[in-house]
Every structure is written in structure tokens, then in C-alpha cells.
Amino acid sequence: MDFAVVSNPEFLKEGAAAAAFLRPERVVIGADDERAALLMRSLYAPFVRNHDRVLVMDRRSAEFIQ
């Protein structure tokens, strides 16, 4: 079985979670596997038109981001 672990912290605002998900201020992807990071980018592509807001880093760093 081939799998990867990805950290994807969410930055949802109270009372506006659906809007924050559909138009995120930023997307943080923490992955140590390049293929997993690319898969996560493709999953978020319909929701993030400005790719400057997608941050890809190692899993440990992603857990510390606020």
C-alpha cells in the first residue's frame, strides 16, 4: 500500500467557515512527498485562483504556521 501523510491546517473564521473554505486567504500544504504535495495543489486548484496564496512546506513547519 502506497500512501503519504500531509498536514493541511485550516484557517476558518467563526461564522464564516463556508466562505473561508470556498475563498481561502491562504492554503498551507505540509508534505514531505512531492507527489502528495502536487495532489493537494490539484485538489485546491478550483478554490484558489491566485497561486501565490498556496504555501508548500515540510509537514513540521506546516503544523507551526498560524
Residue pairs with C-beta under 8 A, 6 or more apart in sequence:
4 31
4 32
4 33
4 35
4 36
5 31
5 32
5 36
5 59
6 29
6 30
6 31
6 33
6 36
6 37
6 40
6 59
7 28
7 29
7 30
7 31
7 59
7 62
7 63
8 27
8 28
8 29
8 30
8 40
8 62
9 28
9 30
9 62
9 63
9 65
10 21
11 20
11 24
11 25
11 26
11 28
12 20
12 21
13 19
13 20
21 47
22 47
23 47
24 44
24 47
24 48
24 53
25 53
26 53
26 54
26 55
27 44
27 47
27 48
27 53
27 54
27 55
28 55
28 57
28 62
28 65
29 37
29 40
29 41
29 44
29 54
29 55
29 56
29 57
29 62
30 56
30 57
30 58
30 59
30 60
30 61
30 62
30 63
31 37
31 40
31 56
31 58
31 59
32 58
32 59
37 56
41 54
41 56
44 54
48 54
55 65
57 65
